[in-house]
Amino acid sequence: MLKTALAAAILATFPLSAVASCPGEGSSRSLYSDHPTALVFVNQASSPEDYISVYWLDYDGNRQHYFDLFPGERKRQETFLTHPWVVTFPVPGGGEVCYGVIQPLAQTGQVVIR
């Protein structure tokens, strides 16, 4: 059971505008791998087509696709304190909508998408 209600610092949340990158993403990148932590991603969307895509921002700030998460699914992702993550929604016909850039906290946190 998670001990924190605040899962991670969400640097930007913009679910209604289709953008190529999330605000704040361009200045974010992974730094060090010396403080392990974890994030638990939970997709509570109601429609089957409301899956999310989760990307790790590597040491150069480039997205690395890690997984897609469908409604009702959850996934624990081991990570490090200075490793940001990007969450997006697909747009019918192509493209993505930014949900936000997620910065892990020192303790395991939960990122709930509704």
Buried (B, 14 or more C-beta within 10 A) or exposed (E): EEEEEEBBEBBBBBEEEEBEBBBBBEEBBBEEEEEEBBBBBBBEBEEEEBBBBBBBBEEEBEBEEBEBBEBEBEBEBEBBBBBBBBBBBBEEEEEBBBBBBBBBBEEBBBBEBE
